[in-house]
C-alpha cells in the first residue's frame, strides 16, 4: 500500500495499521467487540482458518479460567466468581454444540 492509498483510507474513517513498507491493512476506528470478532473471522487473508482459531481460543481460555481460583481473576471491575461463572457457561455452550453436531 502506498501513501496515497493510506491517505484515501484515512479519509474514509479507516486508520490503517502499517506492519512494514509492504504490509498494511485498514482497521475501523471504532467497532464493538462483536463486530471486531466477526471482522477477524470474516476478513482474514488466510481464509476460514481464522474461524477455527477464534473458536479454539475462546474455548481454551474458558477452560483455563475454570482451572483457576476466583481470586486469580478478581479485579476492581469484575469479580473472580463472575469470570468463573461466565467461563463455565461458555464451556457448556461448546459442549452442547459438540453434542448437537
N, C-alpha and C positions, 0 to 999 in steps of 0.2 A: 504494500500500500504506500503510495507516495503522499507528500504533504498536502496536495490538492484533495486527494481522497479523504485524508484525515480531517481537513478543514470542512469539507462537504458533510461529513458525518456529524461533526460538532455543530454545524448549522442546523441540523435536524433534531438536535437534542441528545444525540448519542455521543458518548465520550469513549473513544477507542482506547483499549489497553494495548500498549506497544510493548511487545516482548523484546524484539530486536529490529534491525532495519528491514528484515524480511517477513516478520510475523507480527501481525496486529489484528485485532478483531474489535467490533463495536460492542459496547456494553451500555444498556439503557441506564440513564441517570438514576432512576428510582423504580424499583419493582417490589412487589410483595414477595415474601418468602416462597409462596406457592408458585408465583409467576417465574421466579428465579429457577426453581427446581424444574419446572416444565421446560424452560429455555435450556437448561443443562441437558435434559433428556432429549429434546426435540431438535436442537441445533448443533449438536456435537459434530465436528468434522469427521470423526471416525464412525459415525452412524449409531446404530442401535445398541452397541456395547455400552453406551452411557446409561441406558435404561437398567441394564443388569448391574452396573457399577453402583448407581444411586440406590437401587433397591437393596443390594447386598450391604452397602454401607449403613443404611438405616437399620436393617435387621441386626447387623453385628453390633452396632452401637447400643441398641436397645438391650441386647443380651449382655453386653458388657456392664451396662448400668445395673442390670438385675443381679450381677455377681458382687456388686459393691454394697456398702452400707449407706444408709441415709446421710450420715454425717460426711461421707465422701463427696456428696453433691450439694450439701447445704451452702447457700449463699444468701446475700441480703435481698435478693429478688425472688428466688424460688426455693422452697424447702426441698430437702433431700427426699422426703416422703413423696412429694409431688413428682419428682423426677422418676422415682422407682415405680410409682403407680402408672405414670404415662408409659414408661418402658414396658411394663407388664401388658398394658393394653395393646401397644404396638406389636409386641412379640406374639400375642394371642391372635392379632389380625393376620399376621404372616402365617401362623399355624392353620387358621381357618382357611385362608386362601390356598395353602398347600393341600389341605384335605379336599377342598372343593375341586381341585384340578385333578 
